[in-house]
Amino acid sequence: MAAKVHPNVAVPEPPCISAGIVSQQQDQDQPPVVLTVWRKSLLFNCHGFTVFDAKGNLAFRVDCYDASSSTTSRRPKLVLMDVAGNPLLTIRRKRLSLSLSDTWVIYDGDGKGASTPLLSVRRQLRGLRASKALAHVTPLSSSLPRPEAYVVEGSYGRRACAVRDARGDAVAEVRRKESVGDDVFRLVAEPRLGAPLAMAIVIAIDEMFRGGSSILRRTCSA
């Protein structure tokens, strides 16, 4: 299956994506980064994500070692790692607040000690008013290259959603990848957001709708 997702899985190389999330300087003249996301860990008996760059090289990993973790259970946190297993970002579920909305916070690095909270991803509450929004992304740190608020719109279950700024411009998009099912899809990230943060937002959205929803169709990995 891995070779079908991307042919170079057996010979990964270090990604061309900077690991410095807070300090990196985004070049606005650079083209979008196109990633292939596989909702499966390459490690035995693990759940998570395996992410490839446009050349088929391994770019990011998420490996959940907890034996109690499954494709439908809620996990308190996930760590986005580089090829070597170094933590880039930690996506941690926030305890239920007065808003009663599922909220995840993205931290720099391993999320321990004095790690900087970068973004908050809050699920849109479903009320009587129809809304295209799935979630709202709020900046928590002025040290971000561009501390902007975003909204996630579309259908994650159909692998057709986008992270948009206040002007409606997409800074990241999830797109269906033909002939490989719902567990493999494309992620297109604009330089102003960056591939690591875009992937972290996708992980938070995936966790929010884990196990299915009456609004979004959801399938699980084997």
C-alpha positions in Angstrom: 0.0 0.0 0.0 2.9 2.4 0.8 4.3 2.1 -2.7 0.9 2.9 -4.1 0.6 6.0 -2.0 4.1 7.2 -3.0 6.8 5.2 -4.8 9.8 6.5 -2.9 8.7 5.4 0.6 11.5 2.9 0.9 14.2 5.5 0.4 13.2 8.6 2.3 15.4 11.7 2.3 15.2 14.7 4.6 12.5 17.1 3.6 13.1 20.6 2.1 10.7 22.1 4.7 12.2 24.2 7.5 11.7 22.8 11.0 12.0 26.2 12.7 8.3 27.0 13.1 8.5 30.3 15.0 11.7 31.7 13.7 11.4 30.7 10.0 11.0 33.5 7.5 8.4 32.7 4.9 9.4 33.6 1.3 6.2 34.8 -0.3 7.6 34.2 -3.8 7.9 30.5 -3.2 5.2 28.2 -4.8 2.8 26.3 -2.6 4.0 23.1 -1.0 2.1 20.0 -2.2 2.1 17.0 0.2 0.5 13.6 0.1 -1.0 12.7 3.5 -1.6 9.0 4.4 -3.7 8.5 7.6 -1.5 5.6 8.7 1.8 5.2 10.5 4.6 3.2 8.9 5.5 1.7 12.3 3.9 -1.6 13.3 1.0 -1.4 15.7 0.9 2.4 15.6 -1.7 4.8 14.4 -1.0 8.3 13.0 0.0 10.0 9.7 2.7 9.6 7.1 3.3 12.6 4.9 5.3 12.7 1.7 6.6 15.7 -0.3 6.0 16.2 -4.0 9.1 14.1 -4.9 7.8 11.1 -2.9 10.2 11.6 0.0 9.1 11.3 3.6 8.4 14.8 5.0 6.5 14.4 8.3 5.4 11.6 10.7 2.8 11.2 13.5 3.2 7.9 15.4 0.8 7.1 18.2 2.4 4.4 20.4 -0.3 4.2 23.0 -1.8 0.7 22.8 -5.2 2.2 23.8 -5.2 4.5 20.9 -7.4 3.5 17.9 -8.8 5.0 14.8 -11.9 6.0 16.7 -10.8 6.9 20.2 -10.0 10.4 21.4 -6.3 11.1 22.0 -5.2 13.9 24.3 -2.3 15.0 22.1 -0.4 14.2 18.9 3.2 15.2 17.9 4.1 16.2 14.4 7.7 15.0 13.8 10.3 15.4 11.1 11.9 12.4 9.3 14.3 11.8 12.1 11.6 11.8 14.8 12.3 15.3 16.1 9.2 17.0 17.4 8.1 20.0 15.3 4.7 20.8 16.7 2.4 19.3 19.4 -1.4 19.3 18.9 -3.1 19.0 22.3 -6.7 18.9 23.1 -7.9 21.6 25.5 -10.1 20.6 28.4 -13.8 21.4 27.9 -14.3 25.1 28.4 -17.4 27.3 28.9 -17.7 27.5 25.1 -18.5 23.7 25.1 -16.7 23.5 21.8 -14.0 21.0 20.9 -10.7 23.0 20.9 -7.1 22.0 20.1 -4.0 24.0 20.8 -0.9 23.8 18.6 2.4 24.2 20.5 5.9 24.7 19.2 8.2 21.7 19.7 7.3 18.9 22.1 4.7 21.0 23.9 6.4 20.6 27.3 7.5 23.1 29.8 7.7 26.6 28.3 6.7 25.6 24.8 5.0 28.4 23.0 1.3 28.0 22.1 1.0 29.1 18.5 -2.6 28.5 17.3 -6.0 27.5 18.7 -8.3 25.4 16.5 -11.9 25.5 17.7 -14.7 23.4 16.2 -17.7 25.3 14.9 -20.8 24.7 17.0 -23.6 23.4 14.9 -26.8 25.4 15.5 -29.9 26.4 13.7 -28.0 28.7 11.3 -26.3 26.9 8.4 -22.6 27.6 8.2 -19.8 26.4 5.8 -17.3 26.7 8.7 -15.9 23.6 10.2 -13.5 25.3 12.6 -11.9 28.6 13.6 -8.1 29.1 13.9 -6.9 31.8 16.2 -3.3 33.0 16.6 -1.9 32.7 20.2 1.6 34.1 19.6 2.9 37.3 18.1 6.1 35.4 17.2 4.3 33.7 14.3 5.6 34.9 10.9 2.0 36.1 10.1 -0.3 36.0 13.2 -3.6 35.9 11.4 -7.0 34.3 12.2 -8.4 31.7 9.8 -11.6 29.8 9.2 -11.7 26.2 7.9 -14.5 25.7 5.4 -15.9 22.8 3.3 -16.1 19.1 4.0 -13.2 17.3 5.6 -15.1 14.0 5.2 -15.1 14.4 1.5 -11.5 15.6 1.5 -12.5 19.0 0.1 -11.9 21.8 2.6 -9.7 24.9 2.9 -8.2 27.1 5.5 -9.0 30.7 4.6 -8.0 34.1 5.8 -10.2 37.1 6.4 -10.3 38.0 2.7 -11.4 34.5 1.8 -8.0 33.5 0.3 -7.0 29.9 0.8 -3.7 29.4 2.7 -4.1 25.6 2.8 -6.3 23.1 1.0 -7.2 19.5 1.5 -7.9 17.8 -1.8 -9.0 14.3 -2.7 -6.4 12.1 -4.3 -8.0 9.9 -7.0 -8.2 6.1 -6.8 -6.7 5.6 -3.3 -9.6 6.1 -1.0 -10.3 8.6 1.8 -7.2 7.7 3.9 -4.9 9.3 1.3 -5.3 12.9 0.2 -3.4 16.0 -0.9 -2.5 18.9 1.3 -1.5 22.2 -0.5 0.1 24.8 1.8 0.8 28.3 0.9 4.2 29.8 2.1 2.5 32.4 4.3 1.1 29.6 6.6 3.8 26.9 6.0 3.5 23.2 5.6 4.1 22.2 9.3 1.3 24.5 10.6 -1.0 23.5 7.8 -0.5 19.8 8.7 -1.0 20.5 12.4 -4.4 22.2 11.6 -5.4 19.1 9.5 -4.5 16.8 12.4 -6.7 18.9 14.7 -9.6 18.8 12.3 -9.1 15.0 11.8 -9.3 14.5 15.6 -12.4 16.7 15.9 -14.3 14.5 13.5 -12.8 11.2 14.5 -15.3 8.4 14.5 -17.8 10.1 12.2 -20.4 12.8 12.2 -23.9 13.4 10.9 -22.4 16.4 9.1 -19.2 14.9 7.7 -18.7 11.4 6.3 -15.7 9.8 8.0 -13.8 6.6 7.2 -11.2 5.0 9.4 -7.8 3.3 8.6 -7.5 -0.4 8.7 
